[in-house]
């Protein structure tokens, strides 16, 4: 599973990525700078530079990641886009070994 979000600065991206990895809610978080976002917020047209995080995780971590975003994400309404993926057997095995699915 891949989850994408954006934040306003590299420092925010690094903080969020470190928290996700520290809690073992993902095997990897990729940080991509240089994203230009155009959107409407509270009736205003906005144009901002953002940093994208691509979170490689397991489906069982989705709810815990949403809770982590509610606590640690700097945006009032954070982007949370989840997609199921097909991985090579070796990559999937590595991701499962590095990620801990929270017990309900």
C-alpha positions as CSV (number, residue, x, y, z in Angstrom):
1,X,0.0,0.0,0.0
2,X,1.2,3.5,-0.8
3,X,-0.1,6.6,1.0
4,X,0.6,10.1,-0.3
5,X,0.5,13.4,1.6
6,X,2.0,16.8,1.3
7,X,3.4,19.4,3.8
8,X,4.6,22.9,3.5
9,X,8.3,22.4,4.2
10,X,11.2,19.9,4.1
11,X,11.5,20.2,7.9
12,X,7.8,19.2,8.4
13,X,8.2,16.3,5.9
14,X,11.3,15.0,7.7
15,X,9.5,15.2,11.1
16,X,6.5,13.4,9.8
17,X,8.6,10.7,8.1
18,X,10.7,10.1,11.2
19,X,7.6,9.7,13.3
20,X,6.0,7.3,10.9
21,X,9.2,5.2,10.7
22,X,9.8,5.4,14.5
23,X,6.4,3.9,15.1
24,X,7.0,1.2,12.4
25,X,3.9,2.2,10.6
26,X,5.8,2.1,7.3
27,X,8.8,0.4,5.8
28,X,9.8,3.5,3.9
29,X,8.8,7.1,3.5
30,X,10.1,8.9,0.4
31,X,10.3,12.7,0.5
32,X,10.0,14.6,-2.8
33,X,10.7,18.4,-2.9
34,X,9.6,20.7,-5.6
35,X,5.8,20.1,-5.8
36,X,3.8,23.0,-6.9
37,X,0.2,22.9,-5.7
38,X,-2.7,25.0,-7.0
39,X,-5.9,24.8,-5.1
40,X,-8.8,26.6,-3.5
41,X,-8.9,27.0,0.3
42,X,-11.6,28.7,2.2
43,X,-12.7,30.5,-1.0
44,X,-9.2,31.8,-1.9
45,X,-7.1,30.6,-4.9
46,X,-3.8,29.4,-3.6
47,X,-0.4,28.5,-5.1
48,X,2.1,26.9,-2.8
49,X,5.4,25.0,-2.9
50,X,5.0,21.7,-1.1
51,X,6.9,18.6,-0.2
52,X,5.3,15.2,-1.0
53,X,5.6,12.1,1.2
54,X,5.1,8.7,-0.3
55,X,4.6,6.2,2.5
56,X,5.2,2.5,1.8
57,X,3.1,0.6,4.3
58,X,0.6,-2.3,4.8
59,X,-3.2,-2.1,4.6
60,X,-3.4,-2.9,8.4
61,X,-1.6,0.4,9.2
62,X,-4.0,2.7,7.4
63,X,-6.1,3.6,10.5
64,X,-3.1,4.1,12.7
65,X,-1.6,6.4,10.0
66,X,-4.8,8.4,9.9
67,X,-4.6,8.8,13.7
68,X,-0.9,9.8,13.4
69,X,-1.8,12.4,10.8
70,X,-4.5,13.8,13.1
71,X,-1.9,14.3,15.8
72,X,1.3,15.2,13.9
73,X,0.4,16.5,10.4
74,X,0.8,20.2,10.2
75,X,-2.2,20.8,7.9
76,X,-5.7,21.4,9.2
77,X,-7.0,19.0,6.5
78,X,-4.1,16.8,5.4
79,X,-4.1,15.0,2.1
80,X,-4.4,11.2,2.7
81,X,-4.5,9.3,-0.6
82,X,-4.2,5.5,-0.2
83,X,-3.6,3.1,-3.1
84,X,-3.3,-0.7,-3.0
85,X,-0.2,-1.8,-4.9
86,X,1.3,-5.0,-6.3
87,X,4.9,-5.5,-5.1
88,X,7.6,-8.0,-6.1
89,X,7.7,-10.9,-3.6
90,X,11.1,-9.7,-2.2
91,X,9.9,-6.1,-1.7
92,X,6.7,-7.2,-0.1
93,X,8.6,-9.5,2.3
94,X,10.9,-6.7,3.2
95,X,8.0,-4.3,3.8
96,X,6.2,-6.8,6.0
97,X,9.4,-7.3,8.0
98,X,9.9,-3.6,8.6
99,X,6.3,-2.7,9.4
100,X,4.3,-3.5,12.5
101,X,0.5,-3.6,12.1
102,X,-1.0,-2.2,15.3
103,X,-3.2,-4.7,17.2
104,X,-6.8,-3.6,17.5
